[in-house]
């Protein structure tokens, strides 16, 4: 569903990025090439969401699906695919990459993978059998007395 809606909106997308005024056009309608506002885009998305929920009532029952939801989802998927933040910034139309970094900070799975990749094993793979070391066993016994 997400890919279908994104594809529909991308086909009609206005090439100007970074518009912030709610009344500014953000999309171009395919049927008559008129410009859609953010609310018009939200109405198209809402229609798709209703259609999916009518077919599958259990699909994201409590989750609000908005154009911003799709935008954030796309950003997070790009972060998880290890796409450079500069490219994501350009796609989202952010003026400053620090705005885009919010998505990178939010992704716990990517953080976990980075930590795992940076982890160095501190112990050898095969540990010696300490139970056969009589000196060690004697020392441990002396501590217990």
Residue pairs with C-beta under 8 A, 6 or more apart in sequence:
1 48
1 49
1 52
1 59
2 70
2 73
4 48
5 44
5 45
5 48
5 70
6 70
6 74
8 44
8 48
9 27
9 41
9 44
9 45
9 67
9 70
11 30
12 27
12 28
12 29
12 30
12 36
13 26
13 27
13 28
14 25
14 26
14 27
14 28
14 35
17 93
18 93
18 94
18 95
19 25
19 26
22 37
22 38
22 39
23 37
24 37
24 38
25 35
25 36
25 37
26 36
26 37
26 38
26 41
27 35
27 36
27 40
27 41
28 34
28 35
28 36
29 35
29 36
29 40
36 44
38 67
41 67
42 66
42 67
45 65
45 66
45 67
45 70
46 65
49 65
52 59
53 59
53 60
53 61
63 69
71 92
72 103
74 91
75 88
75 92
75 100
75 103
76 103
76 106
76 107
78 87
78 88
78 91
79 88
79 103
79 104
79 107
79 110
80 107
80 109
80 110
82 110
85 97
85 100
85 101
85 104
86 97
88 100
88 103
89 96
89 97
89 99
89 100
92 100
94 100
104 110
130 136
131 137
